[in-house]
Amino acid sequence: MSKQFKKFDFEKDLLNQRSLFIECFPENKGNSVETIDHYNWKFHSKKGKVQSTEYVAYAENNIIGYYAAIPYHYRCNGKILTAAMVCDVMTGVKARGKGIFTKLGIYSTNEFTKQGFDFTTGYPIRKEVIPGHIKAGWEIYFELPLFGRFIKFNSYLKKKRLGFMAPFINILFSFGTSILNLLFLPRNRNLITDNSTSDKIDSIDGLAEFYKKWGNEIQISLIKDIDFLKWRLGAPEKSYHIVTLRNQNTIVGVLIAREIEREGVPCMGILDLALLNDYHKYAYLLINELVKTAKHLDSELLLVMMGKRWFKKYKLSFSSFLKTPFKFYLISKKLNPDINSEILKNEDNWHLMWIDSDDL
C-alpha cells in the first residue's frame, strides 16, 4: 500500500474526512460535532494571521489518517507564542498498527514548524495514543486530573441500584458542603456574582479587561481576548453559562461552563475558572452560583479538568470536589529552538483548563 502525506484539501475531501471522523470517534455520531457546520466553525472561522492547518495520509486515494492544529496564542515572559493545539488526530481502523500515526505526526509537526508555530499542545485522556505521539517527538509534561463535585446522586445511585437512598444522600451531602463552606472559606460582603450566557458576551462589561489582568499574573497564559472567546464559545448548537465575580464594578473572577452528559449522568462541565491573585480563595462563590444554575437545569455533577496546584489554590476541596479516577495529560513538542524547554515543562507556569483544548 503506497502512502502519501500532504495538506488536506477540505473543499475536495471533506465528506471523506467526516466519514473517517465518525469511524474513529463513534461517540459523536448524531450530535453537532459530526456536522459540517461544526467543522467549518472549528477550522475555518477563527480570526488571526495564523490559520488552522490540516494534513492527511492517503492510500489508494482514500484518507487513512488526519492531523490538525488550531492556533492558540499564549503570553510567555512578555512574548506572544503560538501553540499548535492539535486535535481530531485519527487513523482509520484498517490502517492502524502500521506506523501511519507516527509518520503523519512527524510530517505534520515539521510542517507546523515551517508555518511559524512555536510548540504543540495536546490533552489526551487515553493512554494508548501517547506512545505514537512520543515516537513523533512529543513529550509528556504533566497530569491534569479530572475533578468532580456531586449536586445530586440520583443517576449515580440508580446505576448502583440504590436509587431509593438518593433523597437522604442528597440532603446529607448538601448540608456537609454548606458546613465546609462556612467553616473553612472566607466571607466578603463586597463581592457579588452575576450570570450571563455566551450569546451576550458583548454585554459583559469589563470581561476583556479582567482576562488581560489575569494573563499578566500567569507565567504562560492563554490570550482570552473577546475575539478568541467569541470563537471558542461560538460552536454551532452550543451555549455556555458565564458567571462573573465582581468587587464593586470590577470583575475579579470568571467561570464558564456548559451542560454535558457523561455516562448517562447530566453534568455541568467547567470550561474555565479564573480569578485574580487576591481572590483565589473566593472561587467557591462562583461555584455556588453555578450550582444554583445546575440545580435549575437538573444537572447532577460538576466536572473540571485542572492541575493539582490550582485545585489547591482555589480551595475546591472545601466545595466538595473530589479527584476522579480519570486524568488528562499535557503533551507537547517544542518547535521553536529558541524557547526554553524548562519553562514549558514547569507545571507551575501554566493555568490549564478545558478552554485550552477543543473539548466541551
DRENSE-192039 format. One record per atom (N, C-alpha, C, CB): residue in one letter; x, y, z. Coordinates in pm, whole numbers, plus 50000, padded with zeros to 5 digits. Atoms other than C-alpha are relative to their C-alpha. Glycine has a CB too. Example, Ala and Ser with C-alpha at 12.3 -4.5 7.8 and 13.67 -1.06 7.14 Angstrom:
BEGIN
A500894988150000;A512304955050780;A500905012050000;A499015000350125;S499184988149994;S513674989450714;S499235010950073;S500415004649858;
//
This chain:
BEGIN
M500854988150000;M500005000050000;M500895012550000;M499035000050124;S499224987750006;S501625032449886;S499285011050077;S500255004449854;K500584989549915;K501095061550122;K500555013649960;K500294997250148;Q499614986350034;Q501185098850063;Q499525009350111;Q499415004349862;F500344990249898;F501235127050319;F499955013849935;F501014999650119;K500094986750059;K500015161450218;K498945008350072;K499674998949850;K500984990949941;K497905191550310;K498594995749962;K500265014549956;F501385004250021;F494215184150346;F499265010249913;F499274998250134;D500824991850089;D492005197650065;D498554998650044;D500194995849849;F501345001749942;F488775203550256;F498895002149898;F499825009650115;E501044997850101;E486875215849951;E499764987449917;E500405011649908;K500115012150080;K487535182649779;K499624987950084;K501314997349928;D500085012749925;D487655156750057;D499315001150136;D501364994650019;L500604998249867;L485585169850347;L499074988550037;L499245013150005;L500925010949966;L482935142550325;L500764987450041;L499074996949881;N499175011649961;N485645115850339;N500595002050139;N501134997849897;Q499454997049867;Q487185133250641;Q498944998350107;Q500575014450004;R501105001449904;R483805134450816;R499664985250023;R498755007649952;S500265014249986;S483305097550748;S501074993450087;S499954993349862;L498915005249916;L486735089650898;L499825004450145;L501365004849947;F500214995049865;F485875111251199;F499024991350078;F499485014449995;I500995008349932;I482805090551283;I500534985850020;I498684999849922;E499395013249983;E484735058251224;E500914999750122;E500804996049874;C499034999549890;C487355069351477;C499395004850131;C501155009049963;F500654994649879;F485055087751721;F498504997549993;F500295015350015;P501435003450017;P481705069251703;P499105005950107;P499834985149999;E500824994049894;E480565085152029;E499385013349958;E500855002050125;N500524987150047;N479945117151832;N498924998749894;N501125008349946;K501025002050103;K477525101551586;K498655005250049;K499904985049962;G501324994749966;G474245120351586;G500005013150074;G499284990150081;N499994987049934;N475435151651764;N500655010549911;N500744999150136;S499574988850084;S476515185651637;S501464999349960;S499745012950072;V498575000450026;V480235177451648;V500324993249867;V500724992850114;E499735007050126;E479945154851342;E499615008249877;E499274986849998;T500544992650114;T478365181751124;T501065008349929;T498875009050046;I499124991350078;I480005202050851;I500025014050060;I499545000549852;D500034986849935;D478865233751030;D501015000650115;D498585003150054;H499055000249888;H480905223451334;H501435000149948;H499764987650090;Y498675000250060;Y483925215451119;Y500395014049951;Y500064989949885;N499704986750054;N483705249350946;N500265010050111;N498865004949912;W499754991149884;W483415267251280;W501394997450057;W498924998050110;K498795003749928;K486335248451429;K501275003849924;K500014985250028;F498764998550076;F488855251151147;F500035011949904;F500254987649923;H500004989450102;H487745280050927;H499285012850041;H499384994849874;S500694987749957;S486125307151140;S500825008350098;S498674996450063;K499214992949901;K488855317251384;K500815011149933;K500944990350075;K499284988650054;K490305351851319;K501484999350037;K499395013150050;G498584999349967;G494055358051306;G500884997849879;G500344990050106;K499045001450109;K497125358951088;K500384985449978;K501255008250028;V499675014250011;V497985322651164;V498704992049998;V500934995350119;Q501245007550016;Q495285299051045;Q500164985550043;Q499555000649855;S499985014349972;S494315263751137;S500634992649883;S498584994750029;T499315007450105;T496215237450945;T499684985250015;T501525002350006;E500435013949999;E495315201750847;E500824992049899;E498494998949968;Y499245008750088;Y497295172850699;Y499394986050004;Y501494999650039;V500625013250010;V496255138350583;V500994990049942;V498745000649914;A499305011250062;A497665104650492;A499024993449903;A500524989750107;Y500815006350104;Y496325089950169;Y500574986449966;Y499925008949875;A499615012950056;A496415054150044;A498934996249898;A500164988950112;E500935003650107;E494845044849713;E498845009949992;E499474985650021;N500964989050013;N493085078749701;N498975000650114;N499284999049869;N500874999449883;N491445072850039;N500755006250117;N499484985950038;I499394994349880;I492085092750357;I500074989250108;I499195012450051;I499845010149894;I493525068850616;I500515006250130;I500974989049954;G499544993249879;G494875094750863;G499805014949987;G501474996850027;Y500274985649998;Y494225130550966;Y500665006050122;Y498475003049999;Y499234993649892;Y496215155151181;Y499785015149986;Y501544996249993;A500344985750012;A495025190651253;A500475007850121;A498505001749983;A499614991249890;A496065220351464;A499325013549985;A501545001850005;I500614986749995;I494355252751567;I500975009250074;I498584999650070;P499074990949931;P496495283051660;P499395005850128;P500415011449907;Y500354994049872;Y496205292552028;Y501205008650042;Y499654989050110;H498914990949968;H498235322652139;H500165001350151;H499745013949937;Y499664999249858;Y499995323752476;Y500985011550024;Y500594986750050;R499034990049956;R501775351752657;R500984993150094;R499295012250070;C498975006849922;C505065338552795;C501195009350017;C500434986649933;N498874991049971;N507635361052964;N499985012549911;N501324992649981;G500134987850079;G506315391352777;G499964997949851;G501125009150032;K500055002950143;K506405373952439;K498714992749964;K501224991749958;I501165007250048;I503505360952232;I500484987749923;I499095009049911;L499655012550065;L503965324452138;L498734993649942;L500714990350099;T501145006450064;T501715304751904;T500124984950014;T499915004149852;A500055014549982;A500785269452003;A499144993849891;A499464996350139;A500835008050089;A499545243851754;A499214990450088;A500884992249892;M500845008449915;M496675229551958;M499474988749911;M498825008350067;V500275011350089;V496475195351795;V498734992950043;V501194990249997;C501295006049968;C493055179551773;C499514991549883;C498955010850035;D500605008750102;D490975153951581;D501044991249930;D499265008449897;V498995008950058;V494085132751523;V499394986049992;V501325000050085;M500665013050015;M492905099751381;M500644991849889;M498515001949972;T499545009650099;T493905068851188;T498894989949978;T501324993050044;G501065009650030;G491405046351011;G500284986350059;G499834998949851;V499885013049933;V490745012451167;V500934990649923;V498624993650017;K499215009350080;K492314992950879;K501465004249987;K499394998649862;A498624995050015;A495445014850881;A500775000050131;A499975014049944;R499334999549869;R496285010751248;R501044988950014;R498974998850112;G498945009649977;G499394992851367;G501034999549889;G499424986650018;K499094999850114;K501325002351053;K500915012349999;K499214999549870;G499124988349988;G503125033451176;G499475012649935;G501324996849941;I500574988250067;I500775057650997;I499905011750097;I498614996849942;F500204989549900;F500015077151315;F501315007550025;F499474994050132;T498714993849971;T503685083351391;T500545007649880;T501014989450045;K499484993650121;K504705091151032;K499245012849966;K499944990449882;L500794988050027;L501825115350985;L500295010850104;L498504996549999;G499664990449895;G502685131451320;G501325007049973;G500054992950134;I498704993950032;I506305137051217;I499865009649883;I501054989049968;Y500204991650117;Y505275150550878;Y499275013050037;Y499224992449891;S500854988449968;S502595173751021;S500725009950090;S498714995450067;T499334990849909;T504665188051306;T501185007049932;T500494992650126;N498964993250079;N507525195051063;N499395011449919;N500704990049906;E500694989450074;E505025214850855;E499585011450094;E498764994349927;F500354989749902;F503825233051169;F501195009350025;F499544993650134;T498794992049977;T507405244551226;T500215009949887;T501244990850014;K499834991250116;K507605258950875;K499005011550002;K499854992149871;Q501044989849998;Q504395278250939;Q500165009750116;Q498644993450009;G499724990549894;G505825295251247;G499414996850135;G499525013049961;F500475004149867;F504215276051532;F501214997950092;F499144987149991;D498895000949904;D506365276451847;D500044986750074;D499905011150100;F500075013049933;F505175244352014;F498624994249977;F500315001250153;T501305006550012;T502345219452005;T499434997650140;T500104986749921;T500655004549876;T499815211052276;T498974989449966;T499345011950075;G501015010250012;G497585180952322;G499584995650138;G500504988149916;Y500555003449868;Y495395168052605;Y499344986349998;Y499005010750046;P500605013450006;P494905130352567;P499574995150138;P500974990249939;I500435006849878;I492965110852827;I500204985049986;I498525003250030;R499785014150025;R493525077052661;R501504997349985;R499244995449873;K498565002549997;K496995063752737;K500504993349872;K500364991450119;E499555007750116;E497075041952426;E500445008849883;E498914990849955;V499604991450111;V497515072052195;V501355006850026;V498935010649974;I498804992549965;I500515086152381;I501284994449937;I500165000350150;P498755005050061;P503245062252253;P500235004849858;P500004985050002;G499864995150137;G502555072751893;G500465014449995;G498704998549926;H499564986049992;H502955109351988;H501475000750041;H499125007950100;I498614999849952;I506205102052173;I500964996249887;I500184990450120;K499165004050114;K507615084551865;K500145011449899;K499404987749930;A499954988650092;A506815116451671;A500665012250064;A498585003649955;G499234989249938;G508845137551915;G499315007650110;G500395009449898;W500704993449891;W506225147752170;W500554995250134;W498484997249991;E499645003749864;E506855147052546;E498795001750092;E501195008450051;I501024998249895;I504565142252845;I500535010350099;I499674986450072;Y499564989749905;Y504795173653059;Y499474997550140;Y499565013849952;F500565002649868;F502395167053345;F498544995749989;F500115012450090;E501385004749995;E499005153353451;E499045011450027;E499844989250108;L501094990749972;L495735172353457;L498804991650045;L499645008949873;P501085008749950;P493325153153682;P498615005749971;P500154998050151;L501414996250012;L489575153653637;L499394999550139;L499234990749899;F500644999049869;F487765165353950;F498495001149982;F500555012150080;G501464999550007;G484065161554021;G499385003950132;G499454986749955;R500764996349879;R481535175454266;R498524996949974;R500215015250037;F501415003650016;F478105159654303;F499095011350045;F499694987350078;I501084991249958;I475005181054318;I498844991450049;I499545009449883;K500975010249961;K472615152054328;K500584986349965;K498615002249929;F499475013450022;F473325114754345;F498984991049929;F500414993850133;N501105007950054;N470155103454167;N500454989849896;N498965009149940;S499605008950109;S471625089253845;S501094990350044;S500495008149880;Y498895008449954;Y474775076054012;Y499484988550085;Y501015008350080;L500525010449911;L472865057054283;L499034990749926;L499325006350121;K500915008450079;K470285044754032;K500784989349925;K499195008549900;K499155009850068;K473105028053837;K500464989050095;K501225007049939;K499565009649899;K474155011054161;K498824992650064;K500815007150109;R501245005849947;R470545000554222;R499745004350144;R500054984849993;L500214994349867;L470485022854528;L499255013249991;L501345002050072;G500724987550024;G468215049854390;G499125004450116;G499164998849878;F500874996749887;F465975048154697;F500735008250107;F499454987350063;M499234992649901;M468825063254901;M500295014449958;M501304992850026;A499604987050054;A469235094054680;A499485011950081;A499525001249859;P500474988149926;P466955118454872;P500785002450129;P498534998550033;F499274998749874;F468745111455202;F501455004449974;F499984986750078;I498594996750031;I472265112655049;I500105014349948;I500584990149895;N499974986350054;N471445144854860;N499955010550110;N498845002149903;I500144990549889;I470365162855176;I501265000150086;I498764996650087;L498815001249916;L473335149855376;L501205006649934;L500304985350030;F498864994450073;F475835159755106;F499905015249992;F500094993949860;S500204985550009;S474355194355060;S500285006750134;S498565003149954;F499764994549866;F474445200355435;F501504999950031;F499224992050106;G498575001049974;G478055188255458;G500805010549922;G500504986149964;T499324989950081;T479155211255174;T499815013950059;T499494999749856;S500274987049938;S477485241055341;S500845002150125;S498515001250036;I499184999249879;I479315233455665;I501475002649964;I499884987050082;L498624997850046;L482675231355480;L500205014549957;L500344990649885;N499944986050043;N481995265055316;N500045009450119;N498805003349911;L500144991149885;L481025280755646;L501234999850089;L498774996250081;L498895001349906;L483945267455849;L501355003949941;L500064985950049;F498654998950055;F486845269955605;F500175010649892;F500404987049945;L499864990450109;L486085296455344;L499595013950047;L499154995849879;P500204986349948;P486175334255395;P498735006649948;P501195008649965;R501164991950042;R483275358555377;R500505013249943;R499025002650122;N499724986650052;N483325390655175;N498715005749944;N501124999649889;R501304994350037;R480175411755156;R500085009149877;R499425007750116;N499864991050114;N481615433554880;N499984992649865;N501295007750012;L499945007850123;L481775405154627;L498614995249960;L500944988150017;I501305004350051;I478765397854409;I500214991849873;I499075012249974;T499955008250121;T478125372054137;T498885004049905;T499914985050034;D501004997050102;D476245376553813;D500064989249893;D500245014249938;N500105010350102;N475065352553543;N499745005949863;N498914990350035;S500284996350138;S475135356053167;S500184987649914;S500925011849952;T499815011050093;T475355334352858;T500905004449886;T498644994949946;S498994997050101;S477795332052570;S499485008449885;S500574987349946;D500544991850108;D475435348452323;D499895014750040;D498634994849959;K500064986149952;K475535380152537;K501365005050047;K498985001350113;I498654997149952;I479285382152575;I500365014749984;I501004991449927;D499684985850022;D479425417652435;D499445008950110;D499455004549866;S500634991749896;S477255429952722;S500614997950138;S498524997050006;I499345002449871;I479555417052999;I501115010450015;I500584985350010;D499044989149985;D481325449153099;D501234995550078;D499345012050071;G498765002649929;G484955445053192;G500584986249979;G499805002150143;L499505013750018;L485435409353067;L501384999949937;L499024991949914;A498694999450067;A488315417652832;A501075005250095;A499935008949875;E499044994249906;E489995438853099;E500394989850107;E499425012850066;F499695010349900;F489705410553352;F501024990149946;F498734992650042;Y499115010250052;Y491355384953127;Y501395005649969;Y499404993849874;K498684993950022;K494135409453042;K500775000650132;K499855014249940;K499364999849868;K494885414453415;K500404986050042;K499065006250105;W499735014049961;W494615377153478;W501214994649925;W498764991149972;G498905005050079;G497015369353193;G501355005250045;G499795003549857;N498754994149952;N499635392753337;N500484993750130;N499845014950019;E499635006549874;E499595372353660;E500464985549981;E498825000450095;I499675013950029;I500265338753490;I501234999749909;I498804992549934;Q498755000750078;Q503685329053353;Q499744996749853;Q500944989550061;I500395003750136;I502235311553046;I498485000349995;I500584985849958;S501454998149994;S498705324052985;S499395000449862;S499665012850075;L500774999650124;L496255317452705;L499405014049983;L498884989150000;I500564986750026;I495235350452544;I498524998549970;I500755007149882;K501455001650011;K491485351152602;K499365013749974;K499414993650130;D500634987350034;D490555383352427;D498594997249947;D500855007849894;I501405001750039;I486985389252307;I499884992249870;I499325013649987;D500055007550125;D487695376351956;D500164985050025;D501085004949902;F499805014149969;F489025343752099;F498784994250070;F501264998150087;L501145005049924;L486145340052345;L498774998249911;L499675009450115;K501165001350091;K483525346352075;K500154987749912;K499855012749913;W499795012050082;W485115319651860;W499894987450085;W501385000549930;R499955012149917;R485745294552140;R498634996150052;R500965001950117;L501335002649945;L482225297952277;L498925000349893;L499675010050109;G500964998050110;G480595300551934;G499714987949916;G500495010649914;A500265012050078;A480345264551819;A498504998349975;A500564987550071;P501425002050029;P477045255651648;P499324991150103;P499834993949862;E500865007749909;E474305243051879;E500584998550140;E499764986349942;K499465000349864;K476355250252193;K499795013650066;K501504996349998;S500184987749923;S475685275652465;S500724998450133;S498495003250021;Y499205000349877;Y477785284552768;Y499445009750104;Y501475003349971;H500364991449888;H476985298853109;H501265007350046;H499364991850117;I498874991949956;I479285327253216;I499635006550134;I500395010849894;V500224994249867;V479425335753588;V501175009350030;V499854988950111;T498954990549965;T481335366753693;T499945003250149;T499895012949917;L499884995649861;L482555377054037;L500555014149997;L500934990350085;R499614986050005;R482795414454093;R500255005450140;R498945008449929;N499784991649882;N484275436754360;N499585013949958;N501514999550050;Q500674988050050;Q482025466854316;Q499744998049850;Q500875012850026;N500285001650143;N482065471253936;N501104992949923;N499765013549938;T498845006050067;T485335453353863;T499944984850008;T501315005150062;I499985014650001;I485425416853754;I501324995050059;I499814994649857;V498805005949938;V487835396953972;V500044984949983;V500055003550150;G500025014450024;G486805361753871;G498964996549896;G499724992450130;V500915004550106;V485125343153585;V499934984850001;V500455005149860;L500225014350019;L483645308353549;L499154998249875;L499324993650126;I500745003050123;I482485294553212;I499704985150001;I500815004149871;A500385014149992;A480545261853195;A498944996749895;A499474996550140;R500985004650099;R478345241052965;R499384986950046;R500664998249861;E500695012549970;E475775213653008;E500544988849910;E498465001549981;I499535011750073;I477145179652905;I499414987550064;I501564999549997;E500415012749941;E476375143152966;E501184990549999;E498784993949925;R498935009649990;R478885117553084;R499464987150061;R501175005750084;E500445013349956;E477965080553108;E498595000350057;E500964994350104;G501414999549962;G474285088653135;G499675009650113;G499564986650038;V500224990549889;V474755114753410;V500005014249945;V501094998350111;P500014986150044;P473685150653332;P500995008350083;P498585006050010;C498914993049933;C476685172453414;C500095014549955;C501334992949975;M499594986650041;M477985207753401;M501524999749994;M499475011250100;G498564999950017;G481495209253258;G500545014150009;G500384993749867;I499424986749980;I483595238753373;I501135001849899;I500525001850146;L499024997350105;L485465251853071;L501155008550052;L499335007049881;D498984990949946;D487305279353260;D499605004750139;D500225012149905;L500174994249868;L487715290853618;L501255008150028;L499774989050111;A498844991249988;A489995320753662;A499685011450096;A500435005549861;L500154989149906;L490445345553947;L501325007550014;L499534994850138;L498804992249977;L492895373654012;L500664995550130;L499675015150005;N499195005449889;N495645366454265;N499385002150137;N501355006349998;D500514997149866;D493985383254564;D498654993650027;D499895014950019;Y501375005149987;Y490715364554506;Y499894984949982;Y499115006949900;H500055014650020;H491665327754464;H499084993350101;H501414994150009;K500755006649892;K490045318854797;K498495002049988;K500465005150134;Y501434997650018;Y486685331854674;Y499434992449880;Y499735014849984;A500505007950113;A486355306654390;A498684993150035;A501054989649958;Y501225006949959;Y483625289654593;Y498755008149970;Y500064996750147;L501174991750032;L481325319454528;L499544997749856;L500325014850022;L500345003250138;L481495312354155;L499414985949990;L501255001149910;I500515013850000;I480985275054219;I498584999650054;I500914990950083;N501355000149941;N477965281454442;N498975005749904;N499995008050131;E500924994250097;E476395303254175;E499734990149886;E500565013249945;L500205010050105;L476965276253913;L499114988750049;L501344994449953;V500835010649944;V475395250454145;V498525003849992;V500404997150147;K501394995450010;K472215271454154;K499464998049859;K499885014950040;T500415001850139;T472075271353774;T499874985249967;T501015006649905;A500005014450028;A472905234253759;A498764993350059;A501274993550056;K501195005649937;K470095225754001;K498765003349918;K499855005250144;H501154995750082;H467635245453789;H499914991949872;H500115015049966;L499965007650126;L468745225453483;L500054984950023;L501215004349918;D499975014249961;D468715192053671;D501344993249969;D498894992649929;S498665006150010;S472455186853628;S500364994250136;S501075010649954;E499725007249876;E473805162853887;E501464999850040;E499514986049988;L498585001249970;L477575166053868;L500755011449931;L500554986249954;L499084990450059;L480165193553813;L501314993049970;L500225012250094;L498725005850037;L483335183453628;L500965011149959;L499834989849885;V498994990150037;V486575202953590;V501344993049983;V500095011350108;M498645004750022;M489985194853444;M500955011150038;M500224995449853;M499014989849962;M492865213353611;M501164993550073;M499355010850090;G498845004949926;G496275209353770;G499765000150150;G501225008449966;K500175001149855;K496595199854135;K500305013250071;K500904989050055;R499614987449937;R498245233154217;R498835009850003;R501195006449925;W501134990750004;W495245253354103;W498814994650077;W499595002749856;F501055005849918;F492845229054268;F500185004350146;F500024984649989;K499724995849863;K494555237554598;K499835015050018;K501414995950040;K500114985449988;K494765274954530;K498555004550006;K500715006749882;Y501414996450002;Y491045276554458;Y499204993250111;Y499404996549867;K500615006549884;K490335255154769;K498744992149962;K499645010550106;L501195006950050;L487965233254569;L499614988050085;L500234995649859;S500375011049911;S488115205154824;S498955004550100;S501234994550073;F500994994749906;F486085227855055;F498675002949932;F500535012650067;S501274999550073;S483455229654781;S499574986049960;S500135008949875;S500365014250015;S483265191454792;S500404993849867;S498534998350018;F499455006550119;F485215184654473;F500934988850043;F500745010349910;L499155011549975;L486945151054467;L500724996149872;L499184988150054;K499255004850115;K489595136754238;K499374987149948;K501494997750037;T500575012050061;T488105111453996;T501144990649956;T499095003849879;P498945009150049;P489975080853859;P500575004249864;P499444985849989;F499594996450136;F490365098753524;F500975011950003;F498765003449914;K499084988750008;K493155122053420;K500435002249855;K501244997650089;F499464995950127;F494295140853114;F501515002350018;F499295012849946;Y498574996749998;Y497905148353022;Y500235011949907;Y500874987649957;L499494990250095;L499525178952876;L501214993749932;L500375013750070;I498855004650077;I501785166452599;I500365011149901;I499704986549926;S499564989050086;S503855189352379;S501254996149924;S500255012750084;K498775001350078;K506545191252115;K500515014049971;K499774991849866;K499434986850025;K508815221552106;K500425001049853;K501205002850094;L499694998050142;L509085235151751;L500995011449978;L498725002849923;N499104988550010;N510955267751810;N501204997550091;N499265013250039;P498845003149917;P514525260551927;P500405010950097;P501164996949912;D499644988849912;D514765294752092;D499244999950132;D499765013149929;I500815000549877;I512175285952357;I500714991550105;I498594994349971;N499445007449887;N513425274752698;N499074988450036;N500235009450122;S500845011849975;S512115239252737;S499554999050145;S500754987449962;E500335001449858;E512205240853116;E498825008850039;E501215003650086;I501154991349973;I509735269653115;I498714993049960;I500145013449925;L501195007050047;L507265249152913;L499674987950086;L500184995649855;K500215012449925;K507735217853124;K499595002350145;K501244991749996;N500294996949859;N507175235553458;N498505002250018;N500815012550047;E501454999149981;E503565229553561;E499595012950070;E499524988150081;D500344987949925;D503645259653794;D499855012249909;D501055002850104;N500084988650091;N503935282653491;N498685000949925;N501134999449901;W501215000950081;W500595271953344;W498735001650085;W499974986649927;H501345000149942;H496895276353419;H499104993749895;H499505014750042;L500665007250109;L495355249453200;L498654994550044;L500884988849951;M501325005849980;M491705240153175;M499454996049864;M499045010050071;W500555004650128;W489355227352907;W499995010949894;W498594994950021;I500014989250098;I489335261752742;I501294999949916;I499835013550070;D498745000850074;D492955255052637;D499994988849896;D501144997950096;S500125011150093;S491785224552442;S498855002849903;S499774986550077;D501204998750084;D488975218252192;D498834992750064;D500264994549856;D501055007849932;D486935198252445;D498925009350054;D500614991650113;L501204992949952;L483495208752568;L499505010149897;L500315007250131;
//
